Amino acid sequence: MSNGFDRDMDYIPDRITRDGDRWPVEPGRYRLIAAKACPWATRAIIVRSLLGLEDVVSLGLCGPVHDSRSWTFDLDPGGVDPVLGIERLQQAYFARFPDYPRGITVPAVVEISSGQVVTNDFPWITHDLFFEWQQYHRPDAPDLWPAEVRDEMDAVMQRVFTEVNNGVYRCGFAGTQAAYDEAYDRLWAAMDWLEERLADRRYLMGPSITEADVRLFTTLARFDAVYHGHFKCNRNKLTEMPVLWAYARDLFQTPGFGDTTDFDQIKTHYYVVHSGINPSGIVPRGPDPAVWLSAHGREAL
């Protein structure tokens, strides 16, 4: 293992767009393949729900545990996705790229008719669900990318990604004490920045939910259950940061967030798949998820 953790960000760059030639926006044409265990994939599940695209882009869910080859559909009867008819997400990648050389990742969007993967570029998937599929959004869908704060939001999301979303992984997969120490300091500097930023505003960009909140939430939802112990992000628990913990509960209790969060799948994924970190494969029973439903008081903001 290298001293530090570097995420491979080389994804299939194709996008589904309104004026797309090869991959045009078209209801019923595509299937979003995700896993509730994975924070990057859960973003897409949440955005699809917030925008009301459930009947426009179908959803296939992989189980929480995968092997070295691929995510699998072991939650479905017979272990086969009922729409695509495949057992492994790998099959959709190979249908388009027979010798696909990279990891088989979720989220991925698959064209149903051909069974071919279209893209697995997770930041663009949620971006395009908002911008390119707007004519199919529910009437009261939130403006996840408000024009008046977009420049600032890009900077906030970049910091959240590098320091928090990816920061916990840098702690967990550090190969040396020095690499871990640096990752730990960077993570907690960002967590303290977020605690301060959210003290006087309900959401990251102000009074309404944006894409930035979706991106932060998926890490916060996993923090005490996984990252605090499994990834050694243990200066304190999320529940010990009054502002961030109230903010996280506020989102969790918002339709689209808590109802797409599955703590059992989350814990099973990290503690079983990461055998190098947790060789026993034992999955911890706590913490009690009921705490997420306690009053948060953020409406006052």
C-alpha positions in Angstrom: 0.0 0.0 0.0 1.3 3.5 -0.8 1.9 6.0 1.9 -1.2 8.1 1.0 -4.5 7.4 -0.6 -5.2 8.7 -4.2 -8.7 8.2 -5.6 -8.9 7.1 -9.2 -11.1 9.8 -10.8 -10.8 8.5 -14.4 -14.4 7.7 -15.2 -16.4 7.0 -18.4 -16.9 10.6 -19.5 -20.1 10.2 -21.5 -23.1 12.3 -20.4 -26.9 12.1 -21.0 -28.0 15.5 -22.3 -31.2 17.1 -23.7 -29.5 17.6 -27.1 -27.4 14.5 -26.9 -26.7 12.6 -30.1 -25.8 9.2 -28.7 -27.3 9.5 -25.2 -30.3 11.8 -25.3 -32.6 12.5 -22.3 -35.5 10.1 -22.7 -37.8 8.7 -20.0 -37.6 5.0 -19.5 -34.4 4.6 -21.6 -31.9 4.4 -18.7 -31.4 2.6 -15.4 -29.4 4.1 -12.6 -27.5 1.3 -10.8 -26.4 2.3 -7.3 -25.8 0.8 -3.9 -27.1 2.3 -0.6 -23.8 1.2 1.0 -21.8 3.6 -1.2 -21.7 7.3 -0.4 -20.9 8.3 -4.0 -23.8 6.2 -5.3 -26.2 7.4 -2.6 -25.8 11.0 -3.9 -27.5 9.9 -7.1 -30.3 8.1 -5.3 -31.0 11.2 -3.2 -31.0 13.6 -6.1 -33.2 11.3 -8.1 -35.7 11.3 -5.2 -35.5 15.0 -4.5 -36.2 15.8 -8.2 -39.0 13.3 -8.5 -37.4 11.3 -11.3 -38.4 7.9 -9.9 -40.8 7.2 -12.9 -38.4 8.6 -15.4 -35.1 6.9 -14.6 -35.4 3.5 -13.0 -33.3 2.4 -10.1 -31.4 -0.9 -9.7 -29.7 -1.6 -6.3 -26.7 -3.7 -5.7 -26.0 -5.5 -2.4 -23.6 -4.1 0.1 -20.8 -6.6 -0.4 -18.9 -7.0 -3.7 -15.9 -9.0 -4.7 -12.8 -8.0 -6.7 -14.7 -8.3 -9.9 -17.9 -6.4 -9.4 -20.9 -5.2 -7.5 -23.7 -7.8 -7.7 -27.5 -7.9 -7.5 -27.8 -10.2 -4.6 -30.7 -8.2 -3.1 -32.9 -9.2 -6.1 -34.6 -12.6 -6.5 -32.1 -15.1 -7.9 -29.4 -12.5 -7.7 -30.4 -11.0 -11.1 -31.4 -7.4 -11.8 -35.1 -7.7 -12.9 -34.7 -5.1 -15.7 -31.2 -5.7 -17.1 -31.2 -9.4 -16.5 -27.6 -9.5 -15.2 -26.0 -10.8 -12.1 -23.0 -8.4 -12.0 -22.7 -4.8 -12.9 -19.5 -5.8 -14.6 -21.7 -7.3 -17.4 -23.0 -3.9 -18.4 -19.5 -2.5 -18.5 -18.2 -5.4 -20.6 -21.2 -5.1 -22.9 -19.8 -1.7 -24.1 -16.1 -2.2 -23.3 -15.2 -5.9 -23.5 -11.8 -5.3 -22.0 -12.7 -2.5 -19.6 -9.6 -2.1 -17.5 -10.7 0.0 -14.5 -12.8 -0.7 -11.4 -16.5 -1.5 -11.8 -18.0 1.4 -9.8 -21.4 2.7 -8.7 -23.3 4.8 -9.5 -23.5 3.8 -13.1 -26.2 4.6 -15.7 -27.0 1.8 -18.1 -29.0 2.0 -21.3 -31.7 -0.6 -20.8 -32.2 -1.7 -24.5 -28.5 -2.4 -25.2 -27.5 -3.3 -21.7 -24.5 -1.1 -22.1 -23.0 1.2 -19.4 -23.3 4.9 -20.4 -21.4 6.6 -17.7 -20.1 6.1 -14.1 -18.9 9.7 -13.7 -20.6 10.3 -10.4 -20.3 14.1 -10.1 -21.7 14.6 -13.6 -24.5 12.1 -13.0 -26.2 14.3 -10.3 -25.3 17.5 -12.2 -27.1 16.3 -15.3 -30.1 14.8 -13.4 -30.7 18.4 -12.4 -29.8 20.4 -15.5 -30.6 18.0 -18.3 -33.7 16.3 -17.0 -35.5 19.5 -15.8 -38.6 19.1 -17.9 -39.3 15.9 -16.0 -38.7 17.2 -12.5 -41.6 17.3 -10.0 -43.3 20.8 -9.8 -41.9 21.5 -6.4 -38.4 20.1 -7.0 -35.7 22.1 -5.1 -33.2 24.3 -7.0 -30.1 22.2 -6.3 -27.8 24.5 -8.2 -29.0 28.1 -7.6 -27.4 30.5 -10.1 -26.8 33.3 -7.6 -24.5 31.2 -5.4 -23.0 28.8 -8.0 -19.5 30.1 -7.9 -19.3 29.9 -4.2 -21.0 26.6 -4.2 -18.4 25.1 -6.5 -15.7 26.2 -4.1 -17.6 24.8 -1.1 -18.2 21.5 -2.9 -14.6 21.2 -3.9 -13.5 21.7 -0.3 -16.1 19.2 1.0 -15.0 16.7 -1.6 -11.2 16.9 -1.1 -11.2 17.4 2.7 -14.3 15.5 3.9 -15.8 13.1 1.4 -12.3 11.9 0.3 -10.6 13.0 3.6 -12.1 10.1 5.6 -10.7 7.7 3.0 -7.3 9.3 3.2 -7.4 8.6 6.9 -8.7 5.1 6.6 -6.2 4.0 3.8 -3.1 5.9 5.0 -0.1 3.6 4.6 2.1 5.4 7.1 1.7 7.2 10.4 2.8 10.5 8.8 0.2 10.2 6.0 -2.5 9.4 8.5 -1.5 12.3 10.7 -1.7 14.7 7.8 -5.0 13.4 6.6 -6.5 13.5 10.1 -5.5 17.2 10.6 -6.9 18.1 7.2 -10.2 16.3 7.9 -10.8 18.0 11.3 -9.8 21.4 10.0 -12.6 21.0 7.5 -15.1 19.6 10.0 -14.4 22.6 12.3 -14.9 24.9 9.3 -18.3 23.3 8.6 -19.3 23.5 12.2 -18.7 27.3 12.1 -20.2 27.8 8.6 -23.5 26.1 9.6 -23.9 27.9 12.9 -25.9 30.7 11.4 -27.4 29.2 8.2 -29.7 26.2 7.9 -27.9 24.7 4.9 -24.4 25.0 3.3 -25.5 27.7 0.8 -28.2 29.4 2.9 -31.9 28.8 3.5 -32.5 25.9 1.0 -31.0 22.5 0.2 -28.5 22.4 -2.7 -26.3 19.8 -4.3 -23.6 20.8 -1.8 -25.8 19.4 1.1 -26.4 16.2 -0.7 -22.6 15.7 -1.1 -21.8 16.4 2.5 -24.7 14.4 3.9 -23.6 11.0 2.6 -20.3 11.3 4.5 -21.9 12.6 7.7 -24.5 9.7 7.6 -21.6 7.2 7.7 -19.4 9.1 10.1 -20.2 7.6 13.5 -21.2 4.2 12.1 -18.0 3.7 10.0 -15.5 6.5 9.7 -15.0 7.2 13.4 -13.7 3.7 14.2 -13.1 1.9 10.9 -11.2 4.8 9.3 -9.7 6.1 12.6 -11.4 9.5 12.2 -11.8 9.6 16.0 -11.1 13.0 17.4 -14.8 13.1 18.2 -18.1 11.7 17.0 -20.5 13.6 14.8 -22.9 13.5 17.7 -20.4 15.5 19.7 -20.4 18.4 17.2 -23.7 20.3 18.1 -24.1 22.2 14.9 -23.1 19.6 12.4 -25.1 16.9 14.2 -28.2 19.0 14.2 -27.7 19.8 10.5 -27.2 16.2 9.6 -30.4 15.2 11.5 -32.3 18.0 9.7 -31.3 16.5 6.4 -31.9 12.9 7.5 -35.5 13.9 8.4 -36.1 15.4 5.0 -37.7 13.1 2.4 -35.1 11.8 0.1 -32.3 11.6 2.6 -33.1 9.4 5.6 -35.4 7.1 3.6 -32.5 6.3 1.2 -30.0 5.7 4.1 -29.5 2.1 5.1 -27.1 1.8 8.1 -27.0 -2.0 8.0 -25.9 -2.0 4.4 -23.4 0.8 5.1 -21.8 -1.1 7.9 -21.8 -4.4 6.1 -20.0 -2.9 3.1 -17.2 -1.2 4.9 -16.5 -3.8 7.6 -16.7 -6.8 5.3 -15.2 -5.5 2.0 -12.2 -3.7 3.6 -10.6 -6.9 4.9 -7.2 -5.3 5.1 -8.6 -2.9 7.7 -11.0 -5.3 9.4 -9.7 -8.8 8.8 -12.1 -10.4 11.2 -15.1 -9.3 9.1 -17.1 -8.6 12.3 -19.7 -5.9 11.7 -20.4 -3.7 14.8 -24.0 -3.6 16.0 -24.0 0.1 17.0 -24.7 3.0 17.0 -28.5 3.0 17.4 -29.9 4.7 14.4 -32.9 6.0 16.4 -30.8 9.0 17.4 -31.2 10.4 13.9 -34.9 11.0 14.5 -34.4 13.2 17.5 -35.4 16.9 17.3 -32.8 19.2 15.7 -34.2 22.7 16.1 -32.7 23.9 12.8 -36.1 25.3 11.6 -35.3 28.4 13.6 -32.6 29.3 11.1 
